[in-house]
Amino acid sequence: MSDINIQNVLNQMRTMAAQAKSAPAAPVEQTQGADFSSLLKQSVNTVNQTQKTAGKMSQAFQAGDPNVQLSDVMVAMQKSSVSFEAMKQVRGKLIEAYKEVMRMQV
């Protein structure tokens, strides 16, 4: 792989990162009577689907599929990593909030 291709991929990743920082967060679909547990389940399922997609793309690239580009695989893997890390942060905050509630005296 040449330096030009690597630089191209890095520039694409930097551009996408800048766009992600400046783009407003996607609105969460809210339905009438939606509760926290269903929203959490939907978020976990979305993270899971992102990881599955990245894994499939990685396997296809490794198998030599000409329709899968390295840059696409790298972006999918980064999306997967970021979404999983965000989910871990949310889990941590939920655990902290639960502990705080349990410490409260009634």
C-alpha positions in Angstrom: 0.0 0.0 0.0 1.4 3.4 -0.9 1.8 6.5 1.2 -0.7 8.3 -1.0 -3.5 5.7 -0.2 -2.7 5.9 3.5 -2.8 9.7 3.5 -6.1 9.6 1.6 -7.6 7.3 4.2 -6.3 9.4 7.0 -7.7 12.5 5.4 -11.1 10.9 5.0 -11.2 9.8 8.6 -10.2 13.3 9.8 -13.0 14.8 7.6 -15.6 12.3 9.0 -14.5 13.0 12.5 -14.8 16.8 12.0 -18.3 16.2 10.5 -19.3 14.1 13.4 -18.3 16.7 15.9 -20.1 19.5 14.1 -23.3 17.5 13.2 -26.2 17.6 15.6 -27.0 14.4 17.4 -29.5 12.2 15.6 -32.9 12.5 17.3 -34.0 9.4 19.2 -37.3 8.1 17.9 -39.8 8.6 20.7 -43.1 6.8 20.6 -46.1 7.5 22.8 -45.5 5.8 26.2 -41.8 4.9 25.4 -40.0 4.0 28.6 -36.4 4.1 29.5 -35.8 0.4 29.3 -37.1 0.2 25.7 -34.9 3.2 24.7 -31.9 1.5 26.3 -32.7 -1.8 24.6 -32.9 0.1 21.3 -29.6 1.7 21.9 -27.9 -1.6 22.7 -29.4 -3.2 19.6 -28.1 -0.3 17.5 -24.6 -0.7 18.9 -24.8 -4.5 18.3 -25.9 -4.0 14.7 -23.0 -1.5 14.2 -20.5 -4.1 15.5 -22.0 -6.8 13.3 -21.8 -4.7 10.2 -18.2 -3.7 10.9 -17.3 -7.4 11.5 -18.9 -8.5 8.2 -17.1 -5.7 6.3 -13.8 -6.7 7.8 -14.4 -10.4 6.9 -15.4 -9.5 3.4 -12.3 -7.3 2.9 -10.0 -10.1 4.3 -11.7 -12.5 1.9 -10.7 -10.2 -1.0 -14.2 -8.8 -1.9 -13.5 -6.2 -4.5 -16.6 -4.2 -3.4 -15.2 -3.5 0.0 -12.6 -0.8 0.4 -10.1 -0.6 3.2 -11.3 3.0 4.0 -14.9 1.8 4.4 -13.8 -1.0 6.7 -11.7 1.4 8.8 -14.6 3.9 9.1 -17.1 1.1 10.1 -14.6 -0.2 12.7 -14.2 3.3 14.2 -18.0 3.8 14.3 -18.3 0.5 16.0 -15.6 1.4 18.5 -17.0 4.8 19.3 -20.6 3.6 19.7 -19.4 0.8 22.0 -17.3 3.2 24.1 -20.3 5.5 24.3 -22.5 2.6 25.5 -19.9 1.8 28.2 -19.9 5.4 29.4 -23.7 5.4 29.6 -23.6 2.1 31.5 -21.1 3.6 34.0 -23.3 6.7 34.5 -26.3 4.4 35.1 -24.5 2.4 37.7 -23.3 5.6 39.5 -26.9 6.9 39.5 -28.2 3.6 40.8 -25.7 3.6 43.6 -26.5 7.2 44.5 -30.2 6.3 44.7 -29.5 3.3 46.9 -27.5 5.6 49.3 -30.4 7.9 49.7 -32.3 7.7 52.9 -36.1 7.5 52.7 
